[in-house]
Amino acid sequence: MSIKVMEVDNKKINKPLRAKKVLKRIAIGVGIFLVFLLAVAAILFPRAKALADQVNKTAAQFENVKKAADSENIIAAKEELIKLEEEVKKTQEKYRSFRFAKRIPFVSLYYKDGEHTLNVAVDASEAAVIGSDAVIPFADILGLKGEKSQLNAEAKAQAIVKKVIPNILPITRQIEEKINNINNELSQVNPDRYPKGLKIRGFVVRDSLIKAKEAAANTSSAFPKIKLVLEVLPQIAGEPINRTYLIMLQNDKELRATGGFITSYAIAKVSGGRILSVKSESTEALDKKFVNKPPAPDVYQKYLKISTYNIRDSNLSPDFLVSARKFEEFYKQIPGSVSAQGVFALDTEFVRSLMEVTGPIYLSKYNETFSPKVNEKYGVSDVVYKLELYTEKILRGNRKGIIGDLMQELLIKVLSSPPKKFPQLLDTFINAANEKHILFYFHDPTEQKVMEELGWAGRVKEYDADYLYVNDSNFAGRKANLYVIQKVQQDIEVKDSEDVIKTVKVTFTNPKPGDGWLNSIYLHWTRFYAPRGSTLISSEIERDFSEGDELGKKVFRGYSATYPLDSNTLTVTYKLPFKVKKGEEYRLLIQKQPGTGDFEYIISLNGKEIEKFNLKADKEIKFRI
């Protein structure tokens, strides 16, 4: 199943690094170091022509590596990498002939920087060669021989799980040693020694060094996680033991705590990276089999006017692990339920983004084609509009089973996609996971840990500084989340007493007129999660304000209505449970709600705006007071 195997290339920076990109980035990294070396040579030895000539030869060879990487020919790239390694070592040897510079005050600092960067270039090229050796046996599978692989997405996924990863894992320790060496060498280089304006071959030396040091530090700290991903990925994908997963299909246009109302669910069985079967059903039909329902939580009884706790409403907690366990607890009480090893959640935005790659989907059962293109009349994608049209207007009985039908057909199209679309599918999957349009919960503690470290588990995170998570639930507001926009403003005020007072304003705007079936009055229950121990000062929330402790946080809650063509603002002001001194670093973690768009966030310090951005994923912010 592509969902399992697409994680293979994820890295700390949460971007897909296919072989072409890895080689290209290594080559660019080596190039930066060579350019830096020219700068050192220019400062220390303006007349050292032999060294300069050798550096130029090495730089020319690095260009050859880039060209081979661009051609996606891993064999040719390895050959060029070996030549690059040889040229770097020759440069290193010539450079050592000037080691007398170590005894010259001030000059010695630049000489040592040159030594460190040459060591980096050697380690980087050696690491690239080691990685190439591991991948070359599968170059035809991965399409890295200068020719495109003929395998479709499903076959390529199986090959990665069964062949590629087992071959790569044994050499990860060697690569990790090289990466740690690179980080150690660069940590001893001081970019501030170089003039801001020093620029050679298009590279600004100081900026390039700063970026190289940051990248090396991030890669060094991330590599243990990468190894862990590679270790657990095969078993997640059903290799060597088959797996079964429950999949919650959430409608993010009817927003709930973990991303949307649970309209349908599916049972997926996987083996060795291949999907054996997928069966789906509406949660409406599932709830009819759920006989011994417990009483509904108070909030459901109050705002949804329901007395019993349904499976389709089980995602009340904003922490996906808690909601997934509740879903599974209820599901296990259904006669004939199957045992699963985890629970996933997908929303309609994920469906739409996949269709951007696969193209339109035709469902013969409904004689209807679903497309990712925008429906001009309603201002939303065709697929989202038609799903709502069918569930709310056309179908009766199993009215929400159409989402499961669409997912099954989409899955078939994804797995049969031609090789050229595999990178796009991979990008789409990773972006969706980063932006919380896909969530994962695994029973296995190691697998769950990996998902949490990747930020794909939908957890409410522990954090030892300032924290904010605005979580909103649509309670009988129809499909208003098709249009409703949030804007979140945070004003941080640091008093002379070093107390921190924070005001959070969330403005909900519904820019469209009501139509009676999609857009209506947006009735919603909002929760503000702040650091535990925060003390409320004041609140401006329409009705039913309350506060408490939940999920290791302080939570402020309230209910309100946002009318079509109107907006309303909810405000809470509170004192944080810590003090901050002038000159100290202020840290803030903002968590994004699954199923939401990239809403605008504004941060002000003592009345002055310091940050403004659209929140696409969880974001940590640091600044000085």
C-alpha positions in Angstrom: 0.0 0.0 0.0 1.5 3.3 -1.0 0.5 4.9 2.3 2.9 2.6 4.1 5.9 2.9 1.7 5.8 6.5 0.9 7.5 7.3 4.2 10.8 5.7 3.1 12.2 9.0 1.8 11.1 11.3 4.6 13.7 13.3 6.4 14.0 15.7 9.3 13.0 18.6 7.0 9.9 16.6 6.0 10.7 16.8 2.2 11.0 13.8 -0.1 14.7 13.2 -0.9 14.9 10.9 -3.9 18.3 9.6 -5.1 18.5 12.4 -7.7 18.0 15.1 -5.1 20.3 13.4 -2.5 23.2 13.3 -5.0 22.5 16.8 -6.2 22.5 18.2 -2.6 25.7 16.4 -1.8 27.3 17.8 -4.9 26.1 21.3 -4.1 27.3 20.9 -0.5 30.8 19.9 -1.7 30.7 22.8 -4.2 30.0 25.3 -1.3 33.0 23.9 0.5 35.2 24.2 -2.6 34.1 27.8 -3.1 34.9 28.5 0.5 38.3 26.9 0.0 39.0 29.4 -2.8 38.2 32.2 -0.4 40.7 30.8 2.1 43.3 30.5 -0.6 42.6 34.0 -1.7 43.1 35.3 1.8 46.1 33.2 2.7 48.0 32.5 -0.5 47.1 34.8 -3.4 50.1 33.5 -5.3 49.6 29.8 -4.6 48.7 29.1 -8.2 49.2 25.3 -8.0 46.7 25.1 -5.1 44.3 27.4 -6.9 44.5 25.3 -10.1 43.8 22.1 -8.2 40.8 23.7 -6.4 39.5 24.7 -9.9 39.9 21.1 -11.2 38.0 19.8 -8.1 35.3 22.4 -8.6 35.0 21.3 -12.3 34.6 17.7 -11.2 31.9 18.7 -8.8 30.0 20.1 -11.8 30.3 16.7 -13.4 28.7 15.1 -10.4 25.8 17.5 -10.6 25.2 16.7 -14.3 25.2 13.0 -13.6 22.7 13.5 -10.8 20.5 15.5 -13.1 20.5 12.7 -15.6 19.2 10.3 -12.9 22.0 7.9 -13.8 23.2 6.5 -10.5 26.0 4.4 -12.0 27.4 7.4 -13.9 27.0 9.5 -10.8 29.0 7.1 -8.7 31.8 7.1 -11.2 31.9 10.9 -11.1 31.8 10.8 -7.3 34.8 8.6 -7.1 36.7 11.0 -9.3 35.5 13.9 -7.1 36.8 12.1 -4.1 40.2 11.7 -5.8 40.4 15.4 -6.7 39.4 16.5 -3.2 42.2 14.3 -1.7 44.7 15.8 -4.2 43.6 19.3 -3.1 43.9 18.2 0.5 47.5 17.1 -0.2 48.5 20.4 -1.8 46.9 22.3 0.9 49.0 20.6 3.5 52.1 22.0 1.9 51.1 25.3 3.5 50.7 23.9 7.0 53.4 26.3 8.3 50.5 28.8 8.3 49.3 27.1 11.5 52.1 28.9 13.3 51.2 32.3 12.0 48.9 34.3 14.4 45.5 35.1 12.9 46.3 33.4 9.6 46.2 30.0 11.4 42.5 30.4 12.0 41.8 30.6 8.2 44.2 27.7 7.5 42.3 25.5 10.0 39.0 26.4 8.5 40.4 25.2 5.2 41.4 21.9 6.8 38.0 21.4 8.2 36.2 22.1 5.0 38.4 19.8 3.0 37.7 17.0 5.6 34.0 17.7 5.1 34.4 17.4 1.3 36.1 14.1 1.7 33.5 12.7 4.1 30.6 13.9 1.9 31.9 12.3 -1.3 32.7 9.1 0.6 29.2 9.0 2.1 27.7 9.6 -1.4 29.7 6.7 -2.8 28.6 4.3 0.0 25.0 5.3 -0.6 25.3 4.8 -4.3 26.8 1.3 -3.8 23.7 0.4 -1.8 21.2 1.7 -4.3 22.9 0.6 -7.6 21.6 -3.0 -7.4 18.1 -1.6 -7.6 18.8 1.2 -10.1 16.5 -0.4 -12.7 13.7 -0.7 -10.1 14.0 2.9 -9.0 14.6 4.3 -12.5 18.1 5.5 -11.8 20.0 4.1 -14.7 19.3 6.9 -17.0 16.1 5.1 -18.1 12.7 5.3 -16.4 11.5 2.2 -14.5 8.6 0.4 -16.0 7.2 -0.6 -12.6 3.9 1.0 -11.6 3.5 2.6 -8.1 2.3 -0.6 -6.4 5.2 -2.7 -7.8 7.7 0.0 -7.0 6.4 0.1 -3.4 6.8 -3.6 -3.0 10.4 -3.4 -4.4 11.3 -0.7 -1.9 9.8 -2.6 1.1 11.2 -6.0 0.1 14.5 -5.2 -1.6 15.7 -1.6 -1.3 15.3 -0.9 2.4 16.9 -4.3 3.5 19.9 -3.5 1.4 20.3 0.1 2.7 19.9 -0.6 6.4 23.3 -2.4 6.9 25.2 0.6 5.6 23.4 3.3 7.6 25.9 3.1 10.4 28.8 4.0 8.0 26.8 6.9 6.5 25.9 8.1 10.0 29.6 8.2 11.0 30.4 10.3 8.0 27.5 12.7 8.7 28.6 13.1 12.3 32.2 13.7 11.2 30.9 16.4 8.8 28.9 18.1 11.6 31.9 18.0 13.9 34.3 19.5 11.3 31.9 22.3 10.4 31.2 23.1 14.1 34.8 24.3 14.3 34.4 26.7 11.4 33.5 30.3 12.3 31.6 32.1 9.5 31.9 35.4 11.2 35.6 35.5 10.3 34.7 36.2 6.7 33.5 39.6 5.3 29.7 39.8 4.6 30.4 40.8 1.0 32.9 38.1 0.2 31.4 36.4 -2.9 33.0 33.8 -5.1 31.5 32.1 -8.1 28.0 33.3 -7.1 28.3 32.0 -3.5 28.3 34.4 -0.5 30.9 32.7 1.6 29.6 33.6 5.1 26.0 32.8 4.2 27.0 29.6 2.6 28.9 28.5 5.6 26.1 29.3 8.0 23.6 27.3 5.8 26.1 24.4 5.6 26.5 24.3 9.4 22.8 24.4 10.0 22.1 21.6 7.4 24.9 19.4 8.9 23.6 19.9 12.4 20.1 19.1 11.4 21.1 16.0 9.4 23.3 14.7 12.2 20.5 15.0 14.7 17.9 13.6 12.3 19.7 10.6 11.1 18.9 8.3 14.0 15.2 9.0 13.2 15.8 8.2 9.6 17.3 4.9 10.5 14.3 4.1 12.8 11.9 4.9 9.9 13.8 2.5 7.6 13.7 -0.2 10.3 9.9 0.0 11.0 8.7 0.8 7.5 8.7 -2.8 6.2 6.7 -4.2 9.1 4.2 -1.3 8.8 3.8 -2.3 5.2 3.1 -5.9 6.1 6.6 -7.4 5.6 7.1 -10.2 6.6 3.8 -10.4 8.5 0.5 -9.2 7.0 -1.1 -6.1 8.7 -4.7 -4.9 9.1 -5.6 -1.2 9.6 -8.8 0.7 10.3 -9.1 3.9 8.3 -11.3 6.8 9.4 -12.5 8.9 6.5 -13.1 12.4 7.9 -15.0 15.2 6.2 -13.0 18.3 6.9 -15.8 20.5 5.5 -17.7 19.5 8.7 -14.8 20.1 11.0 -14.3 18.1 14.2 -11.4 17.9 16.7 -9.1 15.5 14.7 -10.0 16.9 11.2 -13.6 16.2 10.4 -16.8 14.3 10.9 -16.2 10.6 10.5 -18.4 9.8 7.5 -17.0 6.4 6.5 -14.5 3.9 7.6 -12.4 1.2 5.8 -10.6 -2.0 6.7 -7.3 -2.4 4.7 -5.2 -5.5 4.7 -1.6 -5.2 3.4 1.2 -7.6 2.7 4.8 -6.7 1.7 3.9 -3.2 0.5 0.9 -4.5 -1.4 -2.8 -4.0 -0.6 -4.6 -7.3 -0.4 -8.1 -5.9 0.2 -10.0 -2.8 1.2 -13.6 -2.8 2.5 -15.5 0.3 3.3 -18.8 1.3 4.9 -20.5 4.4 6.1 -20.3 5.1 9.9 -24.0 5.6 9.7 -24.4 1.9 8.8 -21.8 1.0 11.4 -23.6 2.8 14.2 -26.7 0.8 13.5 -24.8 -2.3 14.6 -23.4 -0.6 17.7 -26.1 -1.7 20.2 -24.7 -0.9 23.7 -23.9 2.7 23.2 -22.7 4.7 26.3 -24.2 8.1 27.1 -23.0 10.9 24.9 -20.5 13.4 26.4 -22.1 16.4 27.9 -20.9 18.7 25.1 -22.7 16.5 22.5 -25.9 16.3 24.5 -25.9 20.1 24.9 -25.0 21.2 21.4 -25.9 18.3 19.1 -28.9 17.2 21.2 -28.0 13.5 21.1 -28.2 11.2 24.1 -25.9 8.3 23.0 -22.3 8.2 22.0 -22.0 7.2 18.4 -18.9 5.8 16.6 -19.1 8.6 14.1 -18.7 11.1 16.9 -15.8 9.3 18.6 -13.2 11.8 17.6 -14.0 14.3 20.4 -10.4 14.6 21.7 -8.0 16.8 19.7 -5.3 14.3 20.5 -5.6 11.7 17.7 -4.2 8.9 19.8 -7.1 9.4 22.3 -9.7 9.6 19.6 -8.4 6.7 17.6 -8.4 4.5 20.7 -12.0 5.6 21.4 -13.0 4.7 17.8 -11.4 1.3 18.1 -12.9 0.7 21.5 -16.4 1.2 20.0 -15.6 -0.7 16.8 -14.5 -3.8 18.7 -18.0 -4.1 20.2 -19.5 -4.5 16.7 -20.3 -8.2 15.8 -17.8 -9.5 13.3 -15.2 -6.7 13.9 -11.6 -7.5 12.9 -8.4 -7.1 14.9 -6.3 -4.2 13.6 -2.7 -3.1 14.2 -3.5 0.6 13.9 -5.9 3.4 12.9 -5.4 6.0 10.2 -7.4 9.1 9.4 -7.8 10.7 5.9 -9.7 13.8 4.9 -11.3 15.1 1.7 -8.4 17.5 1.1 -6.1 14.4 0.9 -8.5 12.9 -1.7 -8.5 16.1 -3.7 -4.7 16.4 -3.7 -4.3 12.8 -4.9 -6.6 13.5 -7.7 -4.4 16.4 -8.8 -1.9 13.6 -9.6 -4.1 10.8 -10.8 -6.7 12.9 -12.7 -10.5 12.6 -12.5 -12.1 9.5 -11.1 -15.2 7.9 -12.7 -17.6 5.9 -10.5 -19.8 3.7 -12.6 -22.0 2.9 -9.7 -23.2 6.6 -9.7 -22.4 7.3 -13.4 -20.5 10.3 -12.1 -17.0 11.8 -12.7 -15.2 13.5 -9.8 -12.5 16.1 -10.6 -10.1 18.2 -8.5 -11.0 21.3 -10.6 -12.8 24.2 -8.9 -16.6 24.4 -9.3 -17.0 28.1 -10.2 -20.5 28.5 -8.8 -19.7 27.2 -5.3 -16.0 28.1 -5.2 -14.8 24.6 -4.1 -13.3 21.7 -5.9 -15.7 19.6 -8.1 -14.9 16.4 -6.0 -15.8 18.1 -2.7 -19.0 19.7 -4.1 -20.2 16.4 -5.6 -19.5 14.5 -2.5 -21.6 16.9 -0.5 -24.3 17.0 -3.3 -24.6 13.2 -3.2 -24.6 12.8 0.6 -26.9 15.7 1.4 -29.3 15.8 -1.7 -29.3 12.7 -3.8 -28.6 9.6 -1.8 -30.8 8.0 0.9 -30.0 5.3 3.4 -26.3 4.6 3.1 -25.9 8.2 2.0 -22.3 8.6 3.1 -20.9 5.4 1.7 -20.0 7.2 -1.5 -16.8 8.5 0.1 -15.6 5.0 0.7 -16.5 4.1 -2.9 -14.5 7.0 -4.2 -11.5 6.1 -2.0 -11.5 2.5 -3.3 -11.5 3.7 -6.9 -8.9 6.3 -6.2 -6.7 3.7 -4.5 -6.8 1.5 -7.6 -5.8 4.4 -9.8 -2.9 5.4 -7.5 -1.5 1.9 -7.4 -1.7 1.5 -11.1 -0.1 4.9 -11.8 2.7 5.0 -14.3 6.3 5.3 -13.0 6.6 9.0 -13.9 3.9 9.8 -11.4 5.5 8.0 -8.4 7.6 11.1 -7.3 4.4 13.3 -7.5 2.5 10.8 -5.4 5.3 10.7 -2.9 5.4 14.5 -2.6 1.6 14.6 -2.3 1.6 12.0 0.5 4.4 13.7 2.5 2.9 17.2 2.2 -0.5 15.8 3.3 1.0 14.1 6.3 3.0 17.2 7.3 -0.2 19.4 7.0 -2.2 16.8 9.0 -4.6 15.7 6.3 -3.4 12.1 7.1 -2.9 10.9 10.7 -1.5 7.7 12.1 -1.9 5.7 15.3 0.0 2.3 15.7 -0.3 -0.2 18.5 3.4 -1.0 18.2 5.2 1.5 20.5 8.2 1.9 18.2 6.1 2.5 15.1 4.0 5.0 17.1 7.2 6.8 18.3 8.3 7.2 14.7 5.0 8.8 13.7 5.1 11.1 16.6 8.7 12.2 15.9 7.7 12.9 12.3 4.7 14.9 13.5 2.3 12.6 11.7 0.5 11.2 14.8 -1.8 14.2 15.5 -0.7 14.4 19.1 -1.1 17.3 21.5 2.6 17.8 22.2 4.4 18.3 25.4 6.4 21.6 25.5 8.3 23.4 28.2 7.6 27.0 27.1 4.7 29.0 25.6 2.2 27.0 23.7 -1.0 27.6 21.7 -3.4 25.2 20.0 -6.8 26.5 18.7 -9.1 23.6 18.1 -12.6 24.1 16.6 -15.5 21.8 16.1 -18.5 22.3 13.8 -21.6 21.4 15.8 -24.6 21.6 13.4 -23.1 24.3 11.2 -23.7 22.2 8.0 -20.7 22.3 5.7 -19.7 25.9 6.5 -16.0 24.8 6.8 -16.0 24.9 3.0 -15.8 28.7 3.4 -15.1 29.7 7.0 -11.6 31.3 7.6 -9.8 31.7 10.8 -7.4 34.5 11.8 -5.4 34.1 15.0 -3.7 37.1 16.7 -1.4 36.6 19.8 -0.3 39.7 21.7 2.5 38.9 24.2 3.1 41.5 26.9 6.1 41.2 29.1 5.7 43.3 32.3 8.5 45.0 34.3 7.8 42.3 36.9 8.8 39.7 34.2 5.3 38.3 34.2 3.9 37.4 30.8 0.3 38.4 29.9 -1.0 36.9 26.7 -4.1 37.8 24.7 -5.3 35.5 22.0 -8.0 36.7 19.5 -9.5 34.2 17.0 -11.6 35.8 14.3 -14.0 33.5 12.3 -15.2 34.9 9.0 -17.8 33.4 6.7 -17.5 35.3 3.4 -20.3 33.5 1.5 -24.1 33.9 1.6 -26.1 31.1 3.2 -27.6 28.5 0.8 -29.5 26.3 3.2 -27.5 23.1 2.5 -23.8 23.8 2.3 -23.3 27.2 3.9 -25.3 28.2 6.9 -24.8 29.7 10.4 -21.5 28.2 11.6 -22.3 26.9 15.1 -19.0 25.9 16.7 -17.3 24.9 19.9 -13.8 26.3 20.3 -11.0 25.2 22.6 -7.8 27.2 23.3 -5.0 25.1 24.7 -2.3 27.0 26.7 0.5 26.0 29.0 -0.7 24.2 32.1 -0.8 26.6 35.1 -1.9 29.6 33.0 -4.3 31.9 34.9 -7.3 33.4 33.2 -7.6 37.2 33.3 -10.6 37.8 31.1 -12.6 36.3 28.2 -14.9 37.5 25.5 -16.7 34.5 24.2 -20.3 34.4 23.0 -21.6 31.8 25.5 -20.9 28.9 27.7 -17.3 29.8 28.6 -15.5 27.3 30.8 -11.9 26.4 31.7 -10.1 23.4 32.9 -7.1 21.1 32.6 -6.9 18.6 29.8 -4.1 16.7 27.9 -1.5 18.3 30.1 -2.6 21.8 29.2 -4.8 24.6 30.4 -7.9 24.7 28.2 -10.4 27.6 27.7 -13.7 26.6 26.0 -16.7 28.4 24.5 -19.5 28.1 22.0 -20.4 30.7 19.3 -22.1 31.4 16.0 -20.6 32.9 12.8 -23.2 34.0 10.4 -22.9 34.0 6.6 -21.3 37.2 5.2 -20.2 38.1 8.8 -17.5 37.4 11.3 -17.1 37.1 15.0 -14.1 37.2 17.4 -13.3 35.1 20.4 -10.8 36.5 22.9 -9.0 35.1 26.0 -6.4 36.9 28.1 -4.3 35.0 30.6 -1.1 35.0 32.6 1.5 32.4 31.6 2.9 30.2 34.4 6.5 31.5 34.0 8.5 34.7 33.9 10.7 36.0 31.2 13.7 38.3 31.6 14.8 41.0 29.2 17.4 39.5 26.7 16.1 35.9 27.2 15.0 33.8 24.3 11.2 33.4 24.1 10.0 30.1 22.7 6.5 29.4 21.4 5.0 26.2 19.8 1.8 26.6 17.8 0.0 23.5 16.8 -2.2 23.2 13.7 -5.6 21.5 13.8 -5.9 18.6 11.4 -8.3 19.1 8.5 -7.8 22.9 8.4 -6.3 25.2 5.8 -3.3 27.5 6.2 -4.9 30.2 8.3 -3.2 33.5 9.1 -1.3 33.9 12.4 0.0 37.2 13.7 2.3 37.5 16.8 2.9 40.8 18.6 5.4 41.6 21.4 4.4 44.5 23.6 2.1 45.9 20.9 4.6 45.5 18.0 4.0 42.9 15.3 7.0 40.6 15.0 5.7 37.6 13.1 3.0 37.1 10.4 2.6 33.8 8.6 0.1 31.2 7.3 0.2 28.1 9.5 0.6 25.0 7.3 2.1 22.7 10.0 3.1 22.8 13.7 5.5 25.7 14.1 8.1 26.6 16.7 9.0 30.3 17.0 11.9 31.8 18.9 12.8 35.4 19.5 14.6 37.7 22.0 12.6 39.7 24.5 
